[in-house]
Amino acid sequence: MEQHKTAVPGPASPHARPWPLLGHLVPLLRRPLAFMQDARGMGEVAEIRVGTTRAYLVNSPELIKRILVTDADQFADLGNLFERPRKWIGPSVVLVTGEQHQRQRRALQPAFRRTVVEEQVETIRQAVVAAGATWEAGRPLAVRDEMYGLIIRMTYRYLFGADPAPKVLAELVRLLPVVEKGMAFHVINPLPVLSGLPLPSFRRFFQAVDRVNQVMSDAVSLMPQPPGAGFVSAARDAHPGGQAELVRAEATAMLLGAVPNTSAMLTWALHELAAAPGLQQELRDEVRTVTGGRAVTAGDLHALGGTTRFVQEILRLYAPWLITRRTTAPVVLGTVRLPAGALILISLHALHRDPKMFENPDVCDPARWLPGTAQPVPRETFLPFGAGKRRCIGEPLALVELIITVATVLADWEVRPLAARDGGIPRRLATTAVVHPADVPIIPVPCEYQSAPSQGKEP
């Protein structure tokens, strides 16, 4: 008879020792990246205690594929990371399950087709150029804030077909970090009653959520009926009857999903380029060779191979550190039997930095994505946008935004690190589900293209 066992207890490293009553909640909040990395040594499935709640951290790529793809229906419950935001935002496609999710996704999918996304390339490029026009040569640039504002503008325009008014943009730049940080605590908090405490930080979070919802509601109300092609039109199709509040929920969820993730990836990209001037020049040469000095266009995307591989490497290095699921029935994962309702944790950040899967996993090496490399990357070990039925619907837009932004910046600017400490790469912070860099500026310097196309190693 096949033997099943309980999960291995949580990791015993100093980063991850359980606390009385609180379990692993404190190390999870204090050092989440170190915690998840340590836990990879505890086998395919490690048992974690978050307060009195037992959770199961899944480390095996094969089991992660089962959860997200092969047997996704057995793990269709999304867990706290999605359940609680649904109460604050509404039944967006990213927060609902089952047939409702599939119906809304089918309706929204046309807004994210490749041809539709590529129509936005010039708008994306112009937004980057406009941002660069405000940079001062040699003056430290708060790159994290800059990329945050840039992606808010891009996402708002994609959703509503127009730039946000300056007042609206300033308000979203102020509110979204409050929502992002507050949501990280409230979704992992094992005692929901705590969220009702009258603490100033809690009040700020819920007020910020309400205000973002109102800003999105106002934007939806200004869209014509029918608005024609675009996101709002697709969102109205996703909700028969076109209820404004449900359309607003889709817009809010897209904004909150896109801005923190894409802006963080762009910030990391510029830091990695600043720390690697040779790679930076190789990619700049590629951009100038492909474009001949003109503005980058949608037709150039397929030719920017080195830039695309660099973006893939950024997505590998800085993937979200936590996603959740719950079992819908008793299930066996590997050799571990889990009950119905068991909370499943997956860290894509730890998976992408596993030395068993990736050679020199902490090194930014775009060449690992070249065809025919000595250590090809198995598909199930690279999941920056998730997998299966719930793969990120905004993936095509995010990829184009990343590639076009990097190419446009490199065409006009050289970026340099402010300090050489740690190779110029900021400390990784996981105060939210997104891995952010510490708030370290870079130095932008206008570049004049003088070098010939690189004859060295292809990036």
Secondary structure, DSSP 8 states (H G I E B T S, - for coil): ----B--EE---STTS--BTTTBTHHHHHHSHHHHHHHHGGG-SEEEEEETTEEEEEE--HHHHHIIIIITGGGG-B--HHHHHHHHHH-S-TTT--HHHHHHHHHHHGGGG-HHHHHTTHHHHHHHHHHHHTT--TTS-B-HHHHHHHHHHHHHHHHHHSS---HHHHHHHHHHHHHHHHHHHHHHH-S-GGGGGS--HHHHHHHHHHHHHHHHHHHHHHTS-SS--SSHHHHHHHHSTT--HHHHHHHHHHHHHHHHHHHHHHHHHHHHHHHH-HHHHHHHHHHHHHHHTTS---GGGGGG-HHHHHHHHHHHHHT--S-EEEE-SS-EEETTEEE-TT-EEEE-HHHHHT-TTTSSSTTS--GGGGSTT-SS---GGG--TT--GGGS-TTHHHHHHHHHHHHHHHHHHEEEEES--GGGG---EE-SSSS-EE-S--EEEEE----S----SS--
